[in-house]
């Protein structure tokens, strides 16, 4: 977990440093947003920053964090969907930056611990991969936008499967390729 925290800090530092890179002279060249639907995923905290780098292109950096464990899972054990996720990517805007339809691609790293939903088994590990998504951004006003979209990602998963969250008995360990839903986006964005 310490390594992923260092990765999160490095990505945040890179994001802040890239904000100092001169961007084209647009009326709006940066945004900061959150995925409201992400909070329905067991309270996953999230944010995404974007910077305009051309008339139809923006760079994005996103973070998701969920440290929460809930009681009342299978056999009254804990339920958890804990994660730390860092993503860097780009968006293409066919019409104008920060409004209308968009297509996105990103590279993503995730450290996770999931279990207690259908069985007491808990899966924990690290995923690395790339994702594609698409959506639409609706301008609510000069500075606020509403975003909707969805995306998938694929890559490699290094995991350990435990019999229960607290017993520590290992059932399986290995790595596998994956393809899964990455996010359902219903977000609110502030454009600078």
TASULJO-V76349 format. One record per residue. PSI is psi in degrees with one decimal (none if undefined). Layout:
psi = (PSI/PSI)
This chain:
psi = (-31.0/-38.2/-43.8/-32.3/-39.6/-38.1/-44.0/-44.5/-40.5/-41.1/-41.3/-42.5/-41.5/-41.1/-44.0/-38.4/-39.6/-20.0/-21.1/-11.3/130.6/132.1/162.1/155.0/83.2/162.2/-32.3/117.6/8.3/153.3/156.7/126.5/172.8/147.7/106.5/-33.8/-25.6/-29.6/-23.9/-15.4/65.7/36.9/29.0/117.6/141.0/154.7/155.9/132.9/142.9/146.7/132.1/129.5/-10.7/175.9/-34.6/12.5/141.1/150.6/144.4/149.4/126.2/151.0/140.2/138.8/128.8/104.6/5.6/142.9/135.0/147.2/163.4/26.0/-161.7/134.9/31.2/20.2/-178.9/151.3/137.7/145.8/56.4/144.7/157.3/119.8/135.5/133.6/141.6/134.7/-165.6/152.8/141.1/127.6/103.9/-29.1/-78.2/154.0/138.2/22.6/143.5/-161.8/153.1/154.8/141.7/151.5/144.8/158.3/141.2/143.4/137.4/132.3/128.9/162.8/109.2/133.6/170.7/10.8/-63.5/-20.3/167.6/-6.0/145.7/133.9/132.3/145.1/-161.8/139.7/141.1/135.2/-168.2/154.1/158.3/142.1/164.7/155.9/-169.5/138.8/123.3/127.0/116.3/-27.5/-168.9/-27.9/-12.0/135.5/151.1/127.8/144.3/139.6/-178.8/157.2/161.9/160.5/156.3/155.9/-146.0/139.4/122.1/117.0/162.6/131.8/123.5/152.0/-32.8/163.5/-28.2/-16.7/-27.5/6.8/119.8/127.6/-35.8/153.5/139.9/-157.2/155.4/157.7/153.7/157.4/119.9/164.0/130.5/-45.5/151.2/121.4/123.1/90.1/160.8/128.4/139.1/125.0/127.3/none)
